[in-house]
Amino acid sequence: MNDPGFVYQHGGEGIPADLYKAEGLYLESSGLGNTKAMHNLGCLHERGGVGFPKDPHKARIWFHKAEGSNS
């Protein structure tokens, strides 16, 4: 779920970028304890994109969760 999320975040292989779909896939994967997905959620919210607003607060939360899960 993290890898498909990455594809939807950046687009590729004939798939257009869809940041909301990427977010959903990352959320699903992070719910299973995937720290890469947590980090990617942080990046997604930090950078934002077309039609997907930046949210530095959510970014910090996800970066913190990813860091805490690696301890």
C-alpha positions, 0 to 999 in steps of 0.5 A: 500500500505504500508503493501504490501510494507513492505512485499516486503521489508522484504519478507514473506508469500511466497513472496521473498523480492523485494526492488524496488517493495517495493519502488514503493508501498511506493511511491504510499502510501506516495503520499497519505500522509501516513507518515509510508510509508515516514518513511519506504522509509527513512529506505529502502534508509538508509539500502539498500539491495541486488541490491538496493544501500544505499542512505543516501541523499534520506533517510534524505529527506524521514525522513524529509518529514515523520517528517514534515507531523506529525507536 
